[in-house]
């Protein structure tokens, strides 16, 4: 995670980094002012000590609330873990957070209303800067462009570049149906030799957003080929691609995706003794796989976690293999998760291995 963060900061232009650093500083100052004002208000009521006790307790309380959300979700495992995580965020998390603040206030001699208010203000000190950062993001890029032209906000051209016709060919288009997800469209883009994709953006509510990062939910890269995975019920994607030609000159192209002409077929994994193979390449961040623990519970892991090293590009997965040993059971299931930005839904399709698991000793005997 630290390597990924360092890579992201290393890619950020100095002007944008300076603007965000100033924003962070202002948020820190705002939080400090809020804390000092809150302390002053309780000090006027001769409750400064009680306030300090509850305010310091906010840190371990926040850790306990986080554990109440994360630990049960991890224990559930499988593709259902994320759904449980979101459910717990709005149930167990708030109950633990505000319940422990009420208990801390009771110990410190504060009224219930006062203790809960301290808990709420602590929560707002975290949420407000995060929400503000999301709202001011376009302004940050606009300001950076006004200062030195380095801003590349959604909707802007990847500076500098000339608009040209799309340079690639769509060499394959297919339709699939997935349980609980519905129809998806896939396609493969291929560039002429010597050219390379530099950045891929998707139009979302009138703005172009970069979607080729490591956790992309729309596409992945295999060499210089791009593989798209798109929900068929969503309007055809409008893409903007930034690319370089054989002479290293930068350009960009806009176009709208066309629905595949092929008939839809079932998306089914092929189960291998030590993994599975998919009918097309899929972004690794969308794929999970599961196995059974000795206690009979199911555990899961994301295919993205299998990648070695830190990378900022979206990698594809088509065949996933994991050696079967006495300590590492055979993969028993896999899942595809797809985010629909139009309805703000995370959709899941799960597939189970029907055959009985292959013992590790059997595979080892077959290994030459």
CORQUIJO-V730070 format. One record per residue. RES is the residue in one small letter. SS is DSSP state (2 for helix, 1 for strand, 0 for the rest). OMEGA is omega in degrees with one decimal (999 if undefined). NEAR is the number of other ideal C-beta (glycine too) atoms within 8 Angstrom. Layout:
res=RES ss=SS omega=OMEGA near=NEAR
res=RES ss=SS omega=OMEGA near=NEAR
This chain:
res=x ss=0 omega=178.1 near=4
res=x ss=2 omega=178.8 near=5
res=x ss=2 omega=178.5 near=8
res=x ss=2 omega=178.7 near=10
res=x ss=2 omega=178.5 near=8
res=x ss=2 omega=178.1 near=9
res=x ss=2 omega=179.7 near=11
res=x ss=2 omega=179.1 near=9
res=x ss=2 omega=178.9 near=8
res=x ss=2 omega=179.9 near=6
res=x ss=2 omega=-174.6 near=6
res=x ss=0 omega=177.3 near=9
res=x ss=0 omega=-176.5 near=9
res=x ss=2 omega=-178.2 near=7
res=x ss=2 omega=179.2 near=11
res=x ss=2 omega=177.6 near=13
res=x ss=2 omega=179.5 near=10
res=x ss=2 omega=179.9 near=8
res=x ss=2 omega=179.1 near=11
res=x ss=2 omega=177.2 near=10
res=x ss=2 omega=176.7 near=8
res=x ss=2 omega=178.0 near=8
res=x ss=2 omega=179.1 near=11
res=x ss=2 omega=179.6 near=8
res=x ss=2 omega=179.0 near=8
res=x ss=2 omega=178.3 near=8
res=x ss=2 omega=178.0 near=10
res=x ss=2 omega=178.8 near=8
res=x ss=2 omega=179.5 near=8
res=x ss=2 omega=178.0 near=9
res=x ss=2 omega=179.3 near=10
res=x ss=2 omega=177.8 near=8
res=x ss=2 omega=179.2 near=8
res=x ss=2 omega=179.9 near=10
res=x ss=2 omega=-179.8 near=10
res=x ss=2 omega=178.5 near=8
res=x ss=2 omega=179.8 near=8
res=x ss=2 omega=178.7 near=12
res=x ss=2 omega=-179.6 near=12
res=x ss=2 omega=-178.2 near=8
res=x ss=2 omega=178.6 near=8
res=x ss=2 omega=178.3 near=12
res=x ss=2 omega=178.2 near=10
res=x ss=0 omega=179.2 near=6
res=x ss=0 omega=-178.0 near=6
res=x ss=0 omega=179.7 near=5
res=x ss=0 omega=-177.3 near=11
res=x ss=2 omega=-179.4 near=9
res=x ss=2 omega=178.6 near=7
res=x ss=2 omega=177.8 near=12
res=x ss=2 omega=-178.2 near=15
res=x ss=2 omega=179.6 near=9
res=x ss=2 omega=-177.9 near=11
res=x ss=2 omega=-179.7 near=16
res=x ss=2 omega=177.5 near=12
res=x ss=2 omega=178.7 near=7
res=x ss=2 omega=-179.0 near=11
res=x ss=2 omega=-177.5 near=12
res=x ss=2 omega=177.3 near=7
res=x ss=2 omega=177.6 near=7
res=x ss=2 omega=177.8 near=14
res=x ss=2 omega=178.2 near=10
res=x ss=2 omega=179.2 near=8
res=x ss=2 omega=178.5 near=11
res=x ss=2 omega=177.2 near=13
res=x ss=2 omega=178.4 near=9
res=x ss=2 omega=179.7 near=8
res=x ss=2 omega=177.8 near=13
res=x ss=2 omega=-170.9 near=13
res=x ss=2 omega=-173.5 near=9
res=x ss=2 omega=177.0 near=8
res=x ss=2 omega=179.2 near=11
res=x ss=2 omega=178.0 near=12
res=x ss=2 omega=-179.5 near=8
res=x ss=2 omega=179.1 near=7
res=x ss=2 omega=178.7 near=9
res=x ss=0 omega=178.7 near=11
res=x ss=0 omega=179.8 near=13
res=x ss=0 omega=-179.1 near=12
res=x ss=2 omega=-174.7 near=9
res=x ss=2 omega=-177.9 near=12
res=x ss=2 omega=177.6 near=11
res=x ss=2 omega=177.3 near=10
res=x ss=2 omega=179.6 near=11
res=x ss=2 omega=-179.3 near=11
res=x ss=2 omega=178.2 near=9
res=x ss=2 omega=-178.4 near=8
res=x ss=2 omega=178.2 near=13
res=x ss=2 omega=-176.1 near=8
res=x ss=0 omega=179.3 near=7
res=x ss=0 omega=-175.8 near=8
res=x ss=2 omega=-178.5 near=9
res=x ss=2 omega=179.1 near=13
res=x ss=2 omega=-179.8 near=9
res=x ss=2 omega=179.6 near=9
res=x ss=2 omega=-175.9 near=12
res=x ss=2 omega=-176.4 near=14
res=x ss=2 omega=176.8 near=11
res=x ss=2 omega=179.1 near=8
res=x ss=2 omega=174.6 near=12
res=x ss=2 omega=176.8 near=16
res=x ss=2 omega=179.5 near=12
res=x ss=2 omega=178.4 near=8
res=x ss=2 omega=177.8 near=13
res=x ss=2 omega=177.9 near=17
res=x ss=2 omega=178.5 near=10
res=x ss=2 omega=-177.1 near=7
res=x ss=2 omega=179.3 near=12
res=x ss=0 omega=178.2 near=7
res=x ss=0 omega=174.8 near=13
res=x ss=0 omega=-178.9 near=6
res=x ss=2 omega=-179.2 near=9
res=x ss=2 omega=-179.3 near=6
res=x ss=2 omega=-179.4 near=11
res=x ss=2 omega=179.5 near=16
res=x ss=2 omega=177.4 near=12
res=x ss=2 omega=177.1 near=8
res=x ss=2 omega=177.0 near=16
res=x ss=2 omega=-179.8 near=15
res=x ss=2 omega=179.9 near=9
res=x ss=2 omega=176.6 near=10
res=x ss=2 omega=178.3 near=11
res=x ss=2 omega=-179.9 near=9
res=x ss=2 omega=177.9 near=8
res=x ss=2 omega=177.3 near=11
res=x ss=2 omega=-173.6 near=8
res=x ss=2 omega=-176.1 near=8
res=x ss=2 omega=176.9 near=8
res=x ss=2 omega=179.7 near=11
res=x ss=2 omega=179.6 near=8
res=x ss=2 omega=177.9 near=8
res=x ss=2 omega=178.9 near=9
res=x ss=2 omega=178.4 near=9
res=x ss=2 omega=-178.1 near=7
res=x ss=2 omega=-174.9 near=6
res=x ss=2 omega=-176.7 near=9
res=x ss=2 omega=178.6 near=9
res=x ss=2 omega=179.9 near=10
res=x ss=2 omega=178.1 near=7
res=x ss=2 omega=-179.5 near=14
res=x ss=2 omega=177.1 near=14
res=x ss=2 omega=179.4 near=10
res=x ss=2 omega=179.3 near=10
res=x ss=2 omega=178.2 near=15
res=x ss=2 omega=179.8 near=13
res=x ss=2 omega=-178.1 near=6
res=x ss=2 omega=-175.3 near=8
res=x ss=2 omega=175.4 near=7
res=x ss=0 omega=-176.4 near=7
res=x ss=0 omega=-177.9 near=12
res=x ss=0 omega=177.1 near=15
res=x ss=0 omega=-177.6 near=7
res=x ss=0 omega=173.9 near=11
res=x ss=0 omega=-179.2 near=11
res=x ss=0 omega=-180.0 near=7
res=x ss=0 omega=175.7 near=11
res=x ss=0 omega=-179.9 near=8
res=x ss=0 omega=-167.6 near=10
res=x ss=0 omega=-14.6 near=9
res=x ss=0 omega=178.8 near=5
res=x ss=0 omega=180.0 near=10
res=x ss=1 omega=179.8 near=7
res=x ss=1 omega=-178.7 near=8
res=x ss=0 omega=174.5 near=8
res=x ss=0 omega=179.2 near=4
res=x ss=0 omega=-177.0 near=7
res=x ss=0 omega=-171.7 near=11
res=x ss=0 omega=172.8 near=13
res=x ss=1 omega=171.3 near=5
res=x ss=1 omega=-170.7 near=9
res=x ss=1 omega=179.1 near=6
res=x ss=1 omega=172.9 near=7
res=x ss=1 omega=-179.4 near=11
res=x ss=1 omega=174.7 near=12
res=x ss=1 omega=176.5 near=14
res=x ss=1 omega=170.7 near=13
res=x ss=1 omega=179.2 near=11
res=x ss=1 omega=177.7 near=10
res=x ss=0 omega=178.2 near=6
res=x ss=0 omega=178.7 near=8
res=x ss=0 omega=-177.9 near=11
res=x ss=1 omega=-175.8 near=10
res=x ss=1 omega=174.3 near=10
res=x ss=1 omega=176.1 near=15
res=x ss=1 omega=175.6 near=14
res=x ss=1 omega=173.7 near=15
res=x ss=1 omega=-178.9 near=13
res=x ss=1 omega=176.5 near=12
res=x ss=1 omega=-178.9 near=13
res=x ss=1 omega=179.4 near=9
res=x ss=0 omega=170.5 near=12
res=x ss=0 omega=-179.8 near=7
res=x ss=0 omega=177.7 near=5
res=x ss=0 omega=177.8 near=5
res=x ss=0 omega=177.2 near=13
res=x ss=1 omega=174.1 near=7
res=x ss=1 omega=179.7 near=15
res=x ss=1 omega=-176.0 near=8
res=x ss=1 omega=178.2 near=9
res=x ss=1 omega=-178.9 near=13
res=x ss=1 omega=178.8 near=13
res=x ss=1 omega=176.7 near=12
res=x ss=1 omega=179.3 near=11
res=x ss=1 omega=179.4 near=9
res=x ss=0 omega=174.4 near=3
res=x ss=0 omega=178.9 near=5
res=x ss=1 omega=177.5 near=9
res=x ss=1 omega=-176.5 near=11
res=x ss=1 omega=178.8 near=9
res=x ss=1 omega=-174.8 near=9
res=x ss=0 omega=-179.6 near=11
res=x ss=0 omega=176.9 near=12
res=x ss=0 omega=-175.0 near=9
res=x ss=0 omega=-178.2 near=11
res=x ss=0 omega=-177.2 near=7
res=x ss=0 omega=178.2 near=12
res=x ss=0 omega=-174.5 near=10
res=x ss=0 omega=-174.8 near=10
res=x ss=1 omega=177.2 near=13
res=x ss=1 omega=-177.3 near=15
res=x ss=1 omega=172.6 near=14
res=x ss=1 omega=-169.6 near=8
res=x ss=0 omega=175.7 near=4
res=x ss=0 omega=175.8 near=8
res=x ss=1 omega=176.7 near=10
res=x ss=1 omega=179.3 near=12
res=x ss=1 omega=-175.0 near=17
res=x ss=1 omega=176.6 near=13
res=x ss=1 omega=-168.6 near=14
res=x ss=1 omega=179.4 near=13
res=x ss=1 omega=-174.4 near=12
res=x ss=0 omega=-179.5 near=11
res=x ss=0 omega=178.1 near=6
res=x ss=0 omega=178.4 near=10
res=x ss=0 omega=-179.5 near=4
res=x ss=0 omega=-175.1 near=9
res=x ss=0 omega=171.0 near=12
res=x ss=1 omega=-171.9 near=10
res=x ss=1 omega=166.2 near=12
res=x ss=1 omega=-177.6 near=12
res=x ss=1 omega=174.9 near=12
res=x ss=1 omega=-172.8 near=14
res=x ss=1 omega=176.4 near=15
res=x ss=1 omega=179.3 near=9
res=x ss=0 omega=-176.7 near=10
res=x ss=0 omega=177.9 near=7
res=x ss=0 omega=177.5 near=4
res=x ss=0 omega=176.6 near=6
res=x ss=0 omega=-174.5 near=6
res=x ss=1 omega=176.2 near=12
res=x ss=1 omega=176.1 near=13
res=x ss=1 omega=-176.9 near=14
res=x ss=1 omega=175.9 near=12
res=x ss=1 omega=171.8 near=7
res=x ss=1 omega=179.5 near=7
res=x ss=1 omega=-179.5 near=7
res=x ss=0 omega=176.0 near=12
res=x ss=0 omega=-179.7 near=6
res=x ss=0 omega=177.1 near=7
res=x ss=0 omega=179.0 near=10
res=x ss=0 omega=-176.4 near=4
res=x ss=0 omega=175.7 near=7
res=x ss=0 omega=-178.8 near=4
res=x ss=0 omega=175.9 near=8
res=x ss=1 omega=-178.8 near=8
res=x ss=1 omega=174.7 near=5
res=x ss=0 omega=-176.9 near=11
res=x ss=0 omega=174.5 near=6
res=x ss=0 omega=171.6 near=9
res=x ss=1 omega=-176.6 near=8
res=x ss=1 omega=177.2 near=7
res=x ss=1 omega=179.2 near=9
res=x ss=0 omega=-177.5 near=7
res=x ss=0 omega=178.7 near=10
res=x ss=1 omega=-179.8 near=11
res=x ss=1 omega=176.3 near=12
res=x ss=1 omega=-179.0 near=9
res=x ss=1 omega=-177.9 near=13
res=x ss=1 omega=177.2 near=8
res=x ss=1 omega=175.2 near=10
res=x ss=1 omega=-175.8 near=10
res=x ss=1 omega=175.2 near=14
res=x ss=1 omega=-174.9 near=16
res=x ss=2 omega=-180.0 near=15
res=x ss=2 omega=-178.7 near=12
res=x ss=2 omega=-172.9 near=10
res=x ss=1 omega=171.4 near=16
res=x ss=1 omega=174.3 near=12
res=x ss=1 omega=-173.2 near=15
res=x ss=1 omega=174.7 near=16
res=x ss=1 omega=-177.3 near=13
res=x ss=1 omega=175.1 near=10
res=x ss=0 omega=179.1 near=9
res=x ss=0 omega=-179.3 near=3
res=x ss=0 omega=177.3 near=4
res=x ss=0 omega=178.7 near=5
res=x ss=0 omega=-177.2 near=8
res=x ss=1 omega=176.2 near=11
res=x ss=1 omega=-176.0 near=10
res=x ss=1 omega=177.9 near=13
res=x ss=1 omega=177.9 near=9
res=x ss=1 omega=177.6 near=10
res=x ss=2 omega=178.2 near=12
res=x ss=2 omega=-179.7 near=11
res=x ss=2 omega=-179.1 near=6
res=x ss=2 omega=-176.2 near=10
res=x ss=0 omega=179.4 near=8
res=x ss=0 omega=177.1 near=3
res=x ss=0 omega=-179.7 near=5
res=x ss=0 omega=178.5 near=7
res=x ss=0 omega=179.3 near=8
res=x ss=0 omega=-179.0 near=9
res=x ss=0 omega=-178.7 near=8
res=x ss=0 omega=-179.5 near=14
res=x ss=1 omega=179.1 near=13
res=x ss=1 omega=169.3 near=12
res=x ss=1 omega=173.4 near=13
res=x ss=1 omega=174.8 near=8
res=x ss=1 omega=179.0 near=9
res=x ss=1 omega=179.7 near=13
res=x ss=1 omega=177.3 near=7
res=x ss=0 omega=-176.8 near=10
res=x ss=0 omega=-179.8 near=7
res=x ss=0 omega=179.3 near=11
res=x ss=0 omega=178.3 near=7
res=x ss=0 omega=-179.2 near=5
res=x ss=0 omega=-174.6 near=3
res=x ss=0 omega=-174.8 near=9
res=x ss=0 omega=178.4 near=10
res=x ss=0 omega=175.8 near=11
res=x ss=0 omega=-176.8 near=14
res=x ss=0 omega=179.9 near=11
res=x ss=1 omega=174.9 near=13
res=x ss=1 omega=-178.2 near=13
res=x ss=1 omega=174.3 near=15
res=x ss=1 omega=176.3 near=12
res=x ss=1 omega=-174.1 near=12
res=x ss=1 omega=-179.7 near=14
res=x ss=1 omega=174.1 near=8
res=x ss=1 omega=-176.9 near=12
res=x ss=0 omega=-178.5 near=7
res=x ss=0 omega=179.1 near=6
res=x ss=0 omega=-179.3 near=5
res=x ss=0 omega=-179.8 near=5
res=x ss=1 omega=169.5 near=6
res=x ss=1 omega=-177.4 near=10
res=x ss=1 omega=-176.3 near=12
res=x ss=1 omega=168.1 near=14
res=x ss=1 omega=-178.7 near=13
res=x ss=1 omega=-179.8 near=11
res=x ss=1 omega=-178.5 near=9
res=x ss=1 omega=173.8 near=6
res=x ss=0 omega=-176.7 near=10
res=x ss=0 omega=-178.9 near=4
res=x ss=0 omega=177.5 near=6
res=x ss=0 omega=178.8 near=3
res=x ss=0 omega=179.1 near=9
res=x ss=0 omega=179.0 near=10
res=x ss=0 omega=-179.4 near=6
res=x ss=2 omega=-177.8 near=12
res=x ss=2 omega=-179.1 near=7
res=x ss=2 omega=-179.7 near=8
res=x ss=2 omega=-178.3 near=13
res=x ss=2 omega=178.6 near=8
res=x ss=2 omega=-178.8 near=6
res=x ss=2 omega=-178.7 near=6
res=x ss=0 omega=-177.9 near=5
res=x ss=0 omega=999 near=2
